[in-house]
């Protein structure tokens, strides 16, 4: 069975991948928009950037939780 640390690690990696992918698509869409074209009808580059930042914030929260747990474990062990 998976413990919370493994689930957190997997979620963090997944969110990081999604954040990078949406960031890359946002940059590519903006570059294509400068040329007068688009390949995404429903999402603007700004909206994709918002989605990317949202996933990045989740990553920061997961990492802060993990750091807090490590500090507490270290303080209890000392």
N, C-alpha and C positions, 0 to 999 in steps of 0.2 A: 504494500500500500504506500502511496505517496504522502510524504509529510508536507507541511505548509511551506517549508523552505524550497523544496523542489517545485512546488506549484508556483510560488512567487518568482522563482528564477525563470521558469518556462514562460510565465505571463510577461515578465519584464522583457525577455528576448523577443517574444511575439509582438509586443507593443512597439519595441524598438524597430523591428522590421517593418511594421505597418507605418510607423512615423517616417522612416526613411523613404519608403515607397511613395507615400503620399506627397512628401516633400519633393522628390524627384519628378513626379507627375506634375506637380504645381509649377515647378521651374520650367519644365518642358512645355506645358500648356501656355505659360506666359510668353516664352520665346516664340512659340507658334502664333500666338495672338499678335505679337509685334509685326509678324509678316502678313497679318490679315486673315489667318485661318484659325480653325479650332478643331479639336478632335474630341472634346467633351462638351456635350450639349447642356447638361444639367448642373454642372459644378464649375464655378469660376475658380481661377487660380487662388484667389483670396480665401474662398471657402475651403479649398484643399489645404491651404496653409493653416487655417483654423483647426481642421481635423488633425493635422500633423502635430500642432502644438498641444492639442488636447491629449493625444497619446503620449507625447513627451512629458506632460505634467503627471500622468499616471505612472510613468517610469520613475520620475523623481519621488513620488509618494512611496512607491514600492521600495526604492533604494533607501529612503529616509527611515522607513520602518525597519528594514534589515540592519541598518547602521545602529538604530536605537536598540534593537535586540542584542547586537554584538556588544555594545557598550554596557548594557545591563548585565549580560553574562560575564563580561570581564570584571565588572565591579563586584559581582557576587562571588567570583572565584578568588578575588584578591584578599 
